[in-house]
Amino acid sequence: MNIPRISSHDTAIRIYYEYVEIGNNEIKELFGKLSPATISKLKRLVIDDMNANGVKSYRKYNVNAKSAYEIWGIDVEDLVRRKNKLEELGY
C-alpha cells in the first residue's frame, strides 16, 4: 500500500505528541481527505504490527500513535529537525 503524504510537518508533530492513540479523525487530519477504505487499510497495517508486537490499544477503533508513525514511515525527530531548520532560515 502506498502511504499518503502528510498534510504538514506541524500537524504530524502535533498529532504525534498530543495523542497516545489516533483514530479516523486524526488520520484524516494527518493525511488530508481520505476515503473510509483507505483509512481502514492504513489502520489495518498498524493493527497487524501492534498484534505482532504485543502492543495493546485502549480504544477499539484507535491505533497506537507510535506504532502508526513507524509503520507509515513518519520520522517525528526528522520532522522536528526540518521544521526547526525552516524556521531558522526564515520560512
C-alpha positions as CSV (number, residue, x, y, z in Angstrom):
1,M,0.0,0.0,0.0
2,N,1.2,3.5,-0.8
3,I,1.2,5.7,2.3
4,P,-0.3,9.2,1.5
5,R,1.8,12.3,2.1
6,I,1.3,14.1,5.4
7,S,-0.6,17.3,5.3
8,S,2.1,19.3,7.1
9,H,5.1,19.0,9.4
10,D,3.3,20.9,12.2
11,T,0.2,18.7,12.0
12,A,2.2,15.5,12.1
13,I,4.3,16.6,15.0
14,R,1.3,17.9,17.0
15,I,-0.7,14.7,16.5
16,Y,2.2,12.5,17.5
17,Y,2.8,14.4,20.7
18,E,-0.8,15.1,21.6
19,Y,-2.3,11.6,21.2
20,V,-1.2,8.3,22.5
21,E,-3.7,6.7,20.2
22,I,-5.2,8.0,17.0
23,G,-8.5,7.4,15.2
24,N,-10.1,8.3,11.9
25,N,-10.3,12.0,12.7
26,E,-6.6,12.3,13.5
27,I,-5.7,10.2,10.4
28,K,-7.8,12.5,8.2
29,E,-6.1,15.5,9.7
30,L,-2.6,13.9,9.3
31,F,-3.0,12.9,5.7
32,G,-5.9,15.1,4.4
33,K,-9.0,13.9,2.7
34,L,-9.1,10.1,2.6
35,S,-11.7,7.5,1.7
36,P,-13.0,5.3,4.6
37,A,-11.5,2.3,2.8
38,T,-8.0,4.0,2.7
39,I,-8.3,4.8,6.4
40,S,-9.2,1.2,7.1
41,K,-6.2,-0.1,5.1
42,L,-3.9,2.3,6.9
43,K,-5.2,1.2,10.3
44,R,-5.0,-2.5,9.3
45,L,-1.3,-2.2,8.7
46,V,-0.8,-0.7,12.2
47,I,-3.2,-3.2,13.9
48,D,-1.3,-6.2,12.3
49,D,2.0,-4.8,13.6
50,M,0.6,-4.0,17.0
51,N,-0.7,-7.6,17.3
52,A,2.6,-9.0,16.2
53,N,4.5,-6.9,18.8
54,G,2.0,-7.2,21.7
55,V,1.1,-3.5,21.7
56,K,-2.4,-3.0,23.2
57,S,-5.0,-0.5,22.2
58,Y,-7.1,1.3,24.8
59,R,-9.9,2.0,22.4
60,K,-11.4,-0.4,19.9
61,Y,-11.2,1.8,16.8
62,N,-7.9,3.6,17.5
63,V,-4.3,2.6,16.9
64,N,-1.2,3.4,18.8
65,A,0.3,6.6,17.5
66,K,3.9,5.5,17.9
67,S,3.3,2.2,16.0
68,A,1.3,4.0,13.3
69,Y,4.1,6.5,12.6
70,E,6.7,3.8,12.5
71,I,4.6,1.7,10.1
72,W,3.7,4.7,7.9
73,G,7.3,5.8,7.8
74,I,6.8,9.1,9.6
75,D,10.0,10.1,11.5
76,V,9.0,12.7,14.0
77,E,12.5,13.5,15.1
78,D,13.4,14.3,11.4
79,L,10.2,16.4,11.0
80,V,11.1,18.4,14.1
81,R,14.7,18.9,12.8
82,R,13.4,20.0,9.4
83,K,10.8,22.3,10.9
84,N,13.4,23.9,13.1
85,K,15.7,24.4,10.2
86,L,13.0,26.0,8.1
87,E,12.3,28.4,11.0
88,E,16.0,29.2,11.3
89,L,16.0,30.0,7.5
90,G,13.0,32.3,7.9
91,Y,10.4,30.1,6.3
